[in-house]
Amino acid sequence: MVSSVENVAGKAYDYVVIGGGTAGLTAASRLVEYFPDRSVLILEAGESNLDDPKILLGGQFGSTFGDPKYDWIFTTKPQKHHYDKVMTWNRGKGLGGSSGMNFYVWTKPPKESIDAFEELGNPGWNWKSYQELTMRAEDFTEATEDQLKELVHTYKAEYRGRGGPIKTTVPATAVSLTKGFLDSLQNMGVRLLDDPYGGDITGCWQAAVSLNREAQWTRSYAATAYYLPNKDKPNFTVLTEANVARILLDGEESSGGVIATGVEFTHGGKTYSVKVNKEVVVSAGTIKSPQVLELSGIGRRDVLETAGIPVKVELPGVGENVQDHTLCAISYELDPKTGPKTFDVLRNPKLAEEQAKLQKAGADNLYRYGISAYSFLPIQTMNPNGAPEIIEGVSKLVEEQIKSGKLPPGLAEQYKIQLRTLKDAHVPDLEVIDVNCFMSHRSAPEDGKAYITILAVLQNPFSRGTIHIKSKDPLEQPDIDPALFENPYDLELLKESVKYTKRMAETEPFKSLVTKEVDPGKENSTDDEIREYLRNYAHTCWHAIASNSMLPRDKNGVVDPNLKVYGTKNVRVADLSVLPLHIASHTQSAAYYVGEKVADILKSA
Ligand SMILES: Cc1cc2nc3c(=O)[nH]c(=O)nc-3n(C[C@H](O)[C@H](O)[C@H](O)COP(=O)(O)OP(=O)(O)OC[C@H]3O[C@@H](n4cnc5c(N)ncnc54)[C@H](O)[C@@H]3O)c2cc1C
């Protein structure tokens, strides 16, 4: 249960998990279950935020953004290819981490994305294990009879988990819009998949969401699914508002690895520590996990020395290789005659109150709706004529970079896989999502109007960013440099998905649903105009990974395939920072995968 600092400070725990977010709560809860005789402590920087309607009720996308109770509100360094603008990177703070603020979309990547981890030197990290562990995490409930009358939803039982902690289901949607989007894609020749959870996602399809139908369709996330059922177990302790400053390390790397003896944290302005008997698991997320390692003396020598931190383990890969999904929102005003209610209604406090009353009464309402229609496509489908030139351009640039020998260690191997993916006309490079409300980043929505936004998202970026500490102060946010569009082909590829979306919007039945393209607008339709629009308004999709990549040490790896930090005896990292190469998917299922996986690794250690 959530404890007090007086009960925790100075004590010893078998496992100390840093960060009670998506992967951290998953790992800790499984350890509690697997080892009833061993004590597990979570130190979470945020509040517990349990039973909070801002988290539990769906449909309120972005409502916790900018509020420090829920959001770290990270900002990036000014981005050269974004007119020196800084970007805001929202991230969940509090129990559940980003699973408590995300858009509860439940998707899985194509098989190829995950098998690439194994190919990069990580035995056992493959599609088979992803499928096994994410199905272990999941408890899927089918669409209701009423839903099926309005919109046929197909699925294959063998791809859906049953009995796991995370409840997933088919969300209610504005049917005419969801159907309009999927039908227009099919009219453009895109195949409709029966089920996108078996490792093949190329085509268009309906996805599930992580809502709990049995609990009034409220959010099912790491806190409700993993923490609450285990909270009263005697071997489980959680301390919130505990910002970890560093891992206390003893010994030398040369004598078989440094050893974690404790963890130091701040709480209420004071500094405390706990002792660790067995292992420390760092699960503070892609942005904060490299910070915790660097503050502990693990990382790039120049970064540590500049901050005045003695080097315990020199690991040049910490905070490097950062990859994010970048999106462009294409928004349309809806014809009032088409009439479906969109999430825009929730912007109006009076109408939102009406929806809240329906929710309390257990009736159909927008707080139980979700985003459910997607398409993941290769560049060859999005632009059959232009694809060869783009592929040739990227190949030439990347092959020159490889030949120059100037790439950081390990990147050439990643690029070779990325080029293979790009050349493969079956594996997706880009995603388009139907979101039934206003969500673009140039204009503001008008009161009383309804919108549909298509998010076009780049899946396999070539640019690589960095995340490093600015100082030894654990409360100072690290420097985040996503290196947006540093590789110009990231912009080219994203541009193609914007053009494709615009063409889709000119195809029936979508065409008859909308009255006006708001953003980027018809005035931004040529290649140059779209490029310029992207340089101004491209946005993060909140999916950054790889700042502590799981790769061989000489390839800038930070953790080995057992998630152990090189040069240490008992420090592991388990969150999205370990994924070495980006996946074509939203990322929460990957975070549950990593959390389940580290618990399995420790079980068999
Ligand atoms: C706005 C948004 C929308 C998203 N939408 C979707 C979606 O719809 N579907 C999907 O699949 N994915 C989505 N994602 C992505 C997905 O939710 C995340 O990738 C995933 O939850 C990350 O899990 P994690 O365990 O790596 O990190 P997190 O869940 O972020 O956990 C990190 C935890 O560590 C804590 N912490 C950090 N530093 C410290 C410290 N020094 N001491 C103690 N604790 C610390 C944090 O407070 C947090 O609780 C979204 C993400 C965001 C931000």
The ligand as an SDF file (V2000), in Angstrom:
LIG
                    3D

 53 58  0  0  0  0  0  0  0  0999 V2000
   -0.0330   11.9310  -23.9540 C   0  0  0  0  0  0  0  0  0  0  0  0
    0.2910   10.5280  -24.2780 C   0  0  0  0  0  0  0  0  0  0  0  0
   -0.5910    9.7890  -25.0590 C   0  0  0  0  0  0  0  0  0  0  0  0
   -0.2880    8.4580  -25.3640 C   0  0  0  0  0  0  0  0  0  0  0  0
   -1.2240    7.6910  -26.0060 N   0  0  0  0  0  0  0  0  0  0  0  0
   -0.9930    6.3640  -26.1500 C   0  0  0  0  0  0  0  0  0  0  0  0
   -2.0190    5.4990  -26.6090 C   0  0  0  0  0  0  0  0  0  0  0  0
   -3.1580    5.9060  -26.8100 O   0  0  0  0  0  0  0  0  0  0  0  0
   -1.7160    4.1820  -26.7880 N   0  0  0  0  0  0  0  0  0  0  0  0
   -0.4650    3.6890  -26.5450 C   0  0  0  0  0  0  0  0  0  0  0  0
   -0.2340    2.4940  -26.7880 O   0  0  0  0  0  0  0  0  0  0  0  0
    0.5160    4.4800  -26.0740 N   0  0  0  0  0  0  0  0  0  0  0  0
    0.2680    5.7870  -25.8210 C   0  0  0  0  0  0  0  0  0  0  0  0
    1.2180    6.5800  -25.2650 N   0  0  0  0  0  0  0  0  0  0  0  0
    2.5230    5.9940  -24.9540 C   0  0  0  0  0  0  0  0  0  0  0  0
    2.5430    5.0970  -23.7220 C   0  0  0  0  0  0  0  0  0  0  0  0
    1.5740    5.4850  -22.7860 O   0  0  0  0  0  0  0  0  0  0  0  0
    3.9320    5.1800  -23.1010 C   0  0  0  0  0  0  0  0  0  0  0  0
    4.8990    4.9070  -24.0890 O   0  0  0  0  0  0  0  0  0  0  0  0
    4.1530    4.2130  -21.9470 C   0  0  0  0  0  0  0  0  0  0  0  0
    3.1010    4.3420  -21.0160 O   0  0  0  0  0  0  0  0  0  0  0  0
    5.5010    4.4920  -21.2840 C   0  0  0  0  0  0  0  0  0  0  0  0
    5.7100    3.5970  -20.2270 O   0  0  0  0  0  0  0  0  0  0  0  0
    7.0250    3.6850  -19.3310 P   0  0  0  0  0  0  0  0  0  0  0  0
    6.8760    2.6760  -18.2730 O   0  0  0  0  0  0  0  0  0  0  0  0
    8.2200    3.6300  -20.2110 O   0  0  0  0  0  0  0  0  0  0  0  0
    7.0250    5.1640  -18.7010 O   0  0  0  0  0  0  0  0  0  0  0  0
    5.9360    5.8840  -17.8030 P   0  0  0  0  0  0  0  0  0  0  0  0
    4.6440    5.1700  -17.8290 O   0  0  0  0  0  0  0  0  0  0  0  0
    5.9390    7.3050  -18.2120 O   0  0  0  0  0  0  0  0  0  0  0  0
    6.5020    5.7320  -16.3210 O   0  0  0  0  0  0  0  0  0  0  0  0
    7.5800    6.4340  -15.7750 C   0  0  0  0  0  0  0  0  0  0  0  0
    7.2680    6.6750  -14.3020 C   0  0  0  0  0  0  0  0  0  0  0  0
    8.4510    7.0400  -13.6160 O   0  0  0  0  0  0  0  0  0  0  0  0
    8.1790    8.1200  -12.7410 C   0  0  0  0  0  0  0  0  0  0  0  0
    9.4410    8.8270  -12.5180 N   0  0  0  0  0  0  0  0  0  0  0  0
   10.1590    9.5400  -13.4130 C   0  0  0  0  0  0  0  0  0  0  0  0
   11.2810   10.0090  -12.8480 N   0  0  0  0  0  0  0  0  0  0  0  0
   11.2920    9.5690  -11.5800 C   0  0  0  0  0  0  0  0  0  0  0  0
   12.2030    9.7220  -10.5030 C   0  0  0  0  0  0  0  0  0  0  0  0
   13.3540   10.4040  -10.6310 N   0  0  0  0  0  0  0  0  0  0  0  0
   11.8860    9.1540   -9.3080 N   0  0  0  0  0  0  0  0  0  0  0  0
   10.7450    8.4360   -9.1550 C   0  0  0  0  0  0  0  0  0  0  0  0
    9.8470    8.2760  -10.1480 N   0  0  0  0  0  0  0  0  0  0  0  0
   10.1260    8.8230  -11.3550 C   0  0  0  0  0  0  0  0  0  0  0  0
    7.1330    8.9060  -13.4940 C   0  0  0  0  0  0  0  0  0  0  0  0
    6.4270    9.8010  -12.6600 O   0  0  0  0  0  0  0  0  0  0  0  0
    6.2760    7.8080  -14.0830 C   0  0  0  0  0  0  0  0  0  0  0  0
    5.2700    7.3940  -13.1800 O   0  0  0  0  0  0  0  0  0  0  0  0
    0.9430    7.9000  -24.9340 C   0  0  0  0  0  0  0  0  0  0  0  0
    1.8220    8.6490  -24.1580 C   0  0  0  0  0  0  0  0  0  0  0  0
    1.5010    9.9430  -23.8020 C   0  0  0  0  0  0  0  0  0  0  0  0
    2.4460   10.7070  -22.9400 C   0  0  0  0  0  0  0  0  0  0  0  0
  1  2  1  0
  2  3  1  0
  2 52  2  0
  3  4  2  0
  4  5  1  0
  4 50  1  0
  5  6  2  0
  6  7  1  0
  6 13  1  0
  7  8  2  0
  7  9  1  0
  9 10  1  0
 10 11  2  0
 10 12  1  0
 12 13  2  0
 13 14  1  0
 14 15  1  0
 14 50  1  0
 15 16  1  0
 16 17  1  0
 16 18  1  0
 18 19  1  0
 18 20  1  0
 20 21  1  0
 20 22  1  0
 22 23  1  0
 23 24  1  0
 24 25  2  0
 24 26  1  0
 24 27  1  0
 27 28  1  0
 28 29  2  0
 28 30  1  0
 28 31  1  0
 31 32  1  0
 32 33  1  0
 33 34  1  0
 33 48  1  0
 34 35  1  0
 35 36  1  0
 35 46  1  0
 36 37  1  0
 36 45  1  0
 37 38  2  0
 38 39  1  0
 39 40  1  0
 39 45  2  0
 40 41  1  0
 40 42  2  0
 42 43  1  0
 43 44  2  0
 44 45  1  0
 46 47  1  0
 46 48  1  0
 48 49  1  0
 50 51  2  0
 51 52  1  0
 52 53  1  0
M  END
$$$$
